[in-house]
Amino acid sequence: MLAGVLWLSGRRRFFASAELDPERIVAKRGGAARPTRAIRRRLDVTWAMREGCEVYMVAPRGRPPEATVLYLHGGAYLHPISVHHWRFIARMVERTGARFVVPFYPLAPGYDGETAGCFVIGLYRELLERHGPSAMFVMGDSAGGGLALSLAMQATAAGLPRGAGLVLLSPWLDVTASDPAQAGIERDDVMLMRPGIRTAGLWYAGALPPTDPRISPLFGRLAGLPPILIFCGTHDILVTDARRLTERARREGVPLVYEEAPGLMHVYAILPLPEGRAAQVRIARFLQEPAA
């Protein structure tokens, strides 16, 4: 039913053409969602400015956080965080007792992946110094999942302490959207189409090649990464990215658990679905025991 609603909403039509309108996209930026009043009543919500970007901290009330999660939202590197993200974050804070740190990182077309990457790795350094690596996780959905994996790779290359784990929800790991299998999956995808996301990927790449690991981390080094947990549905063109990363991790001995849901759409794990709730239970367990 939700897939039908998403299809009728015309959401995927935004990505139907490669001719995206950058002025229209930027004009909508003021619509970034903030934590709702209901979330603020239930949880401890604070915020700060860092390098001109808002960073929100969402934590349980009345008890110290058990872990810290740097959460990077999706939106094709074009769109700001949505109310669906905040609802998911609130559920995860309540379920896990973790502190979620949520930055409004720089977006394309005004900024590129190199800029966004520098911003999030600077924030990651601060969180490591403040909270330590043993209970430090990075999580992201869609484009945020790609940025999360890129961040982990850059942190490893910089010699930073390895965090406790990575959680990638329908991650966008190759902005070229060039996997031949995506053509057959696209007709069932109710949210994404290749022409538009390819343009978004080129904007995000900026002066870098779109296959640069800072932009498309599927082409980066996996050695030294913390344990990874991935969720993706088969009615999502990005399932090919998840499968390719999983195969590489298995060949290279990187600890990774991949859960693929038949017939489910993009970012189903954050949505109010029975399968989404089941994924959230699995994520909570991972935040407590990453290697399990």
Disulfide bonds with the S-S distance in Angstrom:
none
